[in-house]
Amino acid sequence: MELHESLYALGQAQGRELFNDADSFRGALDDWLDEEAATTGDINLLVDAVRLGAFGSMSSMLDSGADSDRAIADAGARLARDRGSADVGGAMWALSVLGYAIGRVSEGQVRTYQSQHASRQVPPPGTAVPPAAGAPTAVKPQTPAGPPPVTQRPGATPPANPVWPSSGGNPTAVPGQTPPPPAPTPAQPAYGGSFPPPPQGPQPTKGKKSPLVPILVGLVALLVIAAGVVGAIALTGGDDEKKDDPTADGSETPDTGEPDLTPEGITERYSALAQSIASGTSLKECTPADSLAAGEEEKLDCTVSTGTLVLTTYSDEADINAARTKAINLAEGHLTNQVDSGYFSLFDPTDAEDTSRPASLYWDSKAATQSALLTAANGSDADALLTAWKATTPTVDEPTRIMSPELQALADQFSIRRCERIPTLYQGELEESQCVRNGKSVWVAEFAEEKDFRDYRALAKQLSKQDQYPVDSYWWDTNDASQTEQGKIYGYTDDSNNGVLYFDDLDCLCYVQAYDNGDGNPVALWKSYFNVE
């Protein structure tokens, strides 16, 4: 039985919820698998896929209707990045195996990704035993030609059609391209091990007797000279300065217990956050903080070209989670990427009501329990911080597209395209994007809490009531008899004579706000989006 089949059987025997907990999963693998079923490296890779959230991310995308190859590619790229590995092919193989184990990926797909995993050989065809339940049909991933543009980003299939479907209908998901397979693993040396073999010494010359007597004479002479030198040192006491210098014999400088505050030392110590954190930020000087808060092991206050940089190392995962809660702010003006492995949050005061706060950029690494906070000064703004941050080659990603599967599903349901992330424009939003539909501007957003969602809905309702030609309606899910209303619809004309159509989805706390670019006709927008005659 092959590895993916063993994991499928494990899920049937112990329940598929086992794959959601890394520690339980690791223990089950040790008990369930035969020694020859998987290498230690492969087991670690599978467990990391669960522990670092890549498996959960893939499952969420699949639950939302995403193409399985695209879900594997996205989650695989994330897993490889979070592990600090270039083996994207291996990461995708691990996720395909886990996908097969929960019945969401076909055996053909597993074999396709297995061929990209350098540490495993593809078994001969026809040797696998399929699971009892039918697995999905194999879909061969496309050969990549580069990262897909935002306009081709596949969204989740919507849960149902509105009572008035959009004129364009539900879009067909465009399969994403998978990253190229990793470079072949270099051939291992014949001697084995990770160190090179010792160099061969000179071979003895045959047929020639060694000159033993001259060597003995030379040795006696050397002993006499050495004795004289030792005696002289004993009489003079030697060089006192060298005797007191612990490094006089060429040994390394002893550890004084003080942190290395050189740019090189800081770059090495915080490499989990970025490859070039010192040079990228034009770091000038760092000093230890005057005091440490609970859960902080190290905190450095640094001066950089754009303002200040605070680097912090925490004691454990709970402490960095607390720091994240403090750093991630849902006030307007924030651009966030709240991925479990590494958070990103940019605050731009030009998009916020509170312009007294300076621009700031926070990011962290959960695995390393470290964070960094750039704060603008000396005339710098959010764009300057973002430029400096990119120059460090960070290990987390700037959000450039819709991250929420539910919000992406809503956008796709109404043929909304070319969405680009922007700082949030309203209190309590998790994310907001500016998009296009039929050449006209559209904004889509998702809230974290229902209260903020309802507050914004009430504002749209108020504007609609004040308009001469309002739209006041609702839409519902025709496939869910228990729910008579999916969301509200409001339309009005703003001060710039733009027709504005607002509609929302209570299930995901999402909304769409469409503009007609000066036509002043919200009713026409309503008919266009909901195919009303």
ROKOLGU-619486 format. One record per residue (C-alpha): x, y, z. Coordinates in steps of 0.001 Angstrom, whole numbers, padded with zeros to 6 digits, always signed. Layout:
<pts>
XYZ ...
</pts>
This chain:
<pts>
+000000+000000+000000 +001392+003372-001014 +001656+006361+001304 -001398+008250+000029 -003487+005071+000302 -002243+004506+003852 -003295+008025+004835 -006709+007511+003246 -007119+004332+005317 -005898+006198+008419 -008595+008825+007929 -011263+006153+007567 -010073+004356+010691 -009508+007310+013036 -011557+010109+011478 -010451+012809+009074 -010455+015463+011798 -007130+013876+012761 -005531+015777+009871 -006377+019108+011492 -004057+018699+014496 -000338+018426+013818 +000629+016707+017079 -002115+014080+016870 -001350+013553+013198 +002351+012987+013892 +001607+010486+016630 -000843+008615+014425 +001677+008445+011576 +004312+006931+013848 +001876+004216+014955 +000156+003617+011614 +002864+003617+008954 +005408+000896+008297 +009030+002026+008475 +009495+001712+004728 +006277+003581+003867 +007797+007057+004154 +011081+008746+004925 +011497+010916+007999 +011742+013932+005716 +008436+013120+004031 +006707+012642+007385 +008061+015984+008615 +006840+017617+005405 +003326+016211+005836 +003168+017283+009482 +004462+020761+008609 +001694+021082+006022 -000789+020711+008879 +001167+022632+011523 +001884+025676+009333 -001697+025963+008094 -001120+025064+004434 -003463+022053+004615 -006158+024179+006256 -005751+026827+003575 -006072+024234+000810 -009152+022721+002464 -010817+026139+002733 -010201+026849-000941 -011580+023440-001921 -014640+023949+000289 -015268+027217-001538 -015194+025470-004916 -011674+026346-006026 -009962+024207-008647 -008001+021498-006823 -004777+022048-008762 -004933+025765-008053 -005572+025121-004361 -002612+022728-004206 -000362+025198-006024 -001274+028155-003787 -001008+026191-000551 +002173+024436-001738 +003911+027717-002501 +002949+028966+000945 +004207+025792+002640 +007563+025944+000860 +007964+029606+001795 +007051+029043+005447 +009526+026157+005682 +012246+028277+004056 +012554+025711+001278 +012857+025971-002492 +011220+022542-002939 +007795+023751-004054 +007245+020463-005881 +007672+018505-002661 +005300+020828-000823 +002631+020373-003503 +003136+016600-003370 +002514+016619+000405 -000697+018602-000022 -001905+016328-002819 -001363+013316-000529 -003357+014987+002252 -006015+015996-000267 -006302+012379-001399 -006567+011299+002242 -009712+013406+002673 -011172+012408-000700 -010662+015769-002432 -007756+014970-004782 -007525+012138-007306 -004868+009457-007463 -003802+010734-010871 -003063+014136-009367 -001043+012562-006559 +001113+010765-009123 +001561+013964-011121 +002838+015864-008092 +004828+012843-006930 +006857+013092-010128 +007824+016639-009084 +008945+015543-005602 +012658+014880-005776 +012849+012511-002797 +010275+010024-004079 +010260+007813-007134 +007126+007284-009173 +005913+003659-008829 +004918+001712-011906 +001387+002432-013127 -001429+000189-012021 +000017-000756-008624 -002179+001499-006494 -005406+000346-004865 -008106+003061-005139 -010072+004032-002042 -013519+002595-001465 -015176+005886-002279 -014680+007313-005736 -011920+009889-005878 -012199+012995-008040 -011202+012755-011676 -007556+013462-012325 -006752+016891-013714 -003271+017495-014984 -001891+020840-013757 -000992+023321-016441 +002576+024211-017232 +003295+027604-015676 +004150+030626-017740 +004545+032914-014740 +002244+034051-011914 -001400+034454-012937 -002710+038007-013241 -005262+039214-010734 -007955+039137-013409 -007579+035363-013710 -007729+034708-010005 -010262+031888-009612 -012818+032456-006892 -014985+030038-005033 -018149+028772-006659 -021041+030721-005073 -023288+028761-002731 -026366+029633-004766 -027717+031956-007431 -029544+035126-006375 -033147+035407-007353 -031950+037700-010165 -028709+036217-011492 -026121+038588-012863 -026261+039167-016589 -022944+037468-017118 -023811+034388-015088 -021463+032628-012770 -017928+032697-014188 -016041+029594-015044 -013008+029217-012799 -009754+029656-014648 -007285+027027-013526 -004144+028613-012151 -000732+027647-013210 +001357+025527-010926 +004898+026575-010082 +007660+024852-012015 +009107+021667-010556 +012208+022126-008429 +015652+021597-009808 +016817+017977-009620 +018466+016991-006390 +022253+016965-006870 +023737+013502-007028 +025046+012308-003673 +028758+011463-003426 +029627+007786-003495 +031093+007899-000012 +027790+009050+001514 +027309+011550+004293 +027251+015326+004168 +030978+015960+004449 +033514+015468+001645 +035899+012526+001911 +039307+013212+003463 +042037+014047+000957 +044305+011191+000014 +047754+011453+001568 +050963+010909-000377 +051528+007302-001343 +054718+005654+000005 +057493+005082-002497 +058226+001427-002986 +061731-000033-003054 +063420+002784-001157 +064505+002656+002491 +063567+005559+004776 +066465+007738+006013 +065915+006872+009693 +069237+008034+011211 +069189+011662+009921 +065629+012091+011192 +066584+010969+014710 +069513+013361+014799 +067302+016229+013689 +064744+015376+016329 +067322+015521+019146 +068464+018933+017953 +064920+020252+017958 +064351+019014+021511 +067450+020821+022734 +066349+024100+021109 +062829+023768+022523 +064171+023197+026030 +066220+026365+025808 +063228+028432+024690 +061055+027095+027513 +063751+027910+030045 +064062+031468+028757 +060321+032019+029000 +060294+030642+032542 +063067+033070+033603 +061534+036165+031968 +057908+035459+032854 +056868+035662+029188 +054866+038404+027582 +052413+039623+030220 +050171+041286+027657 +049784+038076+025641 +049290+036050+028814 +046344+038239+029794 +044828+038237+026289 +042450+035267+025924 +042572+035613+022141 +046357+035766+021805 +046496+032120+020722 +044135+032795+017821 +041023+031462+019524 +037661+033178+019077 +036545+036051+021249 +034742+034664+024319 +030984+035208+024520 +030302+038209+026724 +026548+037589+026844 +025808+040864+025053 +023666+040759+021868 +025413+041291+018559 +024204+044717+017424 +026162+044865+014191 +024086+044962+010988 +025420+041509+010104 +024481+040071+013486 +020988+041554+013414 +020402+040342+009854 +021399+036807+010834 +019374+036792+014052 +016207+038060+012353 +016552+036174+009073 +013159+034523+009691 +011592+037934+009038 +013661+038991+006020 +016827+038084+004149 +018340+041588+004291 +016661+043406+007136 +019624+045696+007835 +020565+046709+004302 +016968+046855+003078 +015925+049353+005743 +019278+051229+005632 +019734+050415+009311 +021893+052969+011122 +021980+051909+014771 +020235+049530+017176 +020152+049600+020972 +018475+047209+023425 +015178+048527+024770 +015254+050011+028264 +012817+047366+029514 +011138+044192+028290 +007437+043460+028568 +006150+040096+029727 +006881+037435+027123 +009649+039393+025374 +013134+037877+025249 +014767+040634+023194 +013668+044027+021941 +015819+046304+019794 +015073+049949+019059 +016685+050828+015737 +017098+053928+013617 +016512+053464+009877 +016272+055771+006880 +012458+055953+006947 +012103+056386+010718 +012332+053684+013369 +012403+049886+013421 +011548+047786+016474 +012647+044138+016394 +011237+041791+019026 +011805+038148+019912 +009101+036511+022038 +009284+033621+024464 +006688+031386+022830 +003727+031187+020467 +001248+032554+023005 +003319+035707+023421 +003556+036427+019698 -000185+035800+019351 -000755+038468+021997 +001544+040827+020100 -000432+040196+016910 -003688+041053+018631 -002167+044342+019707 -000589+045123+016325 -003475+044226+014006 -005876+047162+014011 -009229+047149+012214 -009529+050911+012054 -009833+052356+008567 -006581+052792+006659 -005171+049304+007212 -003991+046813+004611 -003624+043425+006286 -002739+039854+005428 -003663+037746+008423 -002051+034423+007529 -001261+032223+010518 +002390+031680+009574 +003145+035384+009204 +001068+038543+009665 +001368+041727+007594 -000291+045047+008444 +000309+048416+006758 -001337+051548+008158 -001748+054516+005810 -003104+057604+007611 -004137+059215+004313 -006973+056662+004156 -007982+057109+007796 -009852+059680+009838 -007065+059756+012419 -004266+061452+010487 -002242+062132+013642 -000848+058603+013686 +002249+058072+011536 +002339+055419+008848 +003499+052034+010123 +004205+048530+008834 +004150+045433+011048 +005080+041884+010076 +006063+038753+011965 +007020+035081+011845 +005068+032695+014039 +007597+029882+013663 +010465+032115+014828 +008280+034058+017340 +009689+037354+016068 +008150+040595+014847 +009219+043854+013232 +007539+047262+013309 +008547+050065+010942 +007233+053521+011851 +007552+056488+009521 +009335+059704+010512 +011197+062578+008890 +008573+063089+006205 +008299+059415+005214 +004922+057956+004303 +003338+054532+003832 +004781+054201+000328 +008309+054800+001656 +007812+052139+004337 +006528+049678+001768 +009527+050321-000483 +011970+049759+002396 +010111+046625+003495 +010246+045125-000005 +013991+045838-000154 +014532+043529+002833 +013184+040520+000857 +010651+039688+003589 +009317+036218+004311 +005658+037313+004361 +003566+038517+001432 +001949+041868+000794 -001759+041300+000066 -002519+042262-003526 -005755+040336-004125 -008905+039248-002325 -007913+036802+000418 -011342+035793+001745 -012844+032838-000183 -016362+034043+000689 -015711+037565-000597 -014090+036169-003748 -017152+033957-004289 -019451+036966-004048 -017325+038927-006528 -017275+036024-008976 -021004+035496-008645 -021601+038956-010095 -018761+038887-012654 -016653+041428-010750 -013064+041347-011989 -009578+042884-011681 -009710+043298-007919 -006726+044950-006225 -006346+045261-002465 -006447+048751-000951 -006307+050039+002648 -009678+049677+004332 -012024+052649+004124 -014372+051853+006994 -014011+050856+010637 -014035+047100+011268 -013250+045889+007741 -010945+042892+007412 -010126+043709+003802 -011234+045882+000899 -010515+045772-002826 -011164+048042-005781 -012434+046145-008832 -014037+046578-012251 -017253+045295-013831 -018135+046177-017415 -015621+049012-017321 -017107+050607-014196 -015654+050891-010692 -016696+048520-007921 -015563+048204-004294 -015919+044956-002331 -015157+044414+001352 -015642+042051+004281 -016201+042937+007944 -014926+041096+010998 -017976+041732+013196 -021695+041825+012436 -022162+045116+014305 -019819+047025+011969 -021419+045298+008981 -024903+046418+010051 -023693+049958+010774 -022430+050278+007205 -025633+048746+005839 -027647+051324+007812 -025599+054120+006230 -026410+052825+002725 -030096+052575+003648 -030100+056148+004934 -028540+057452+001704 -031084+055509-000332 -034008+057030+001553 -032709+060529+000885 -032528+059961-002887 -035179+060908-005446 -034846+057619-007361 -033905+055086-004707 -033467+051344-004857 -034644+049464-001756 -034853+045717-002105 -033273+042418-001083 -032147+039149-002604 -032276+035577-001373 -030892+032104-001887 -033306+030037-003968 -031616+026806-002838 -032066+027489+000880 -035717+027375+001868 -034888+028096+005509 -033383+031490+004680 -035747+034002+003134 -033146+036748+002722 -029487+036616+001712 -028820+040355+001753 -030118+043886+001258 -029992+046055-001887 -029878+049852-001783 -029287+052411-004531 -028792+056175-004567 -027027+059011-006386 -024042+060661-004711 -022971+064314-004784 -020883+063731-007943 -023910+062384-009839 -022636+058821-009637 -025310+056181-009488 -024366+053910-006568 -025632+050366-005997 -024989+048744-002610 -025833+045135-001841 -024522+042723+000762 -024378+039127+001960 -025119+038594+005636 -023593+035110+005711 -020062+036357+004999 -020492+039951+006297 -019506+041154+002820 -020759+043971+000621 -020472+045232-002959 -020612+048951-003779 -020827+049666-007522 -020658+053015-009341 -021864+053978-012827 -019114+056561-013447 -021338+059628-013568 -024486+058285-015249 -026534+059034-012124 -028781+055997-012572 -028700+053505-009661 -031798+051758-011047 -029901+050823-014213 -027105+049364-012085 -029643+047338-010117 -031145+045909-013307 -027692+045130-014681 -026491+043240-011607 -029726+041345-010926 -031029+040966-014493 -034238+042797-013721 -036479+043701-016667 
</pts>
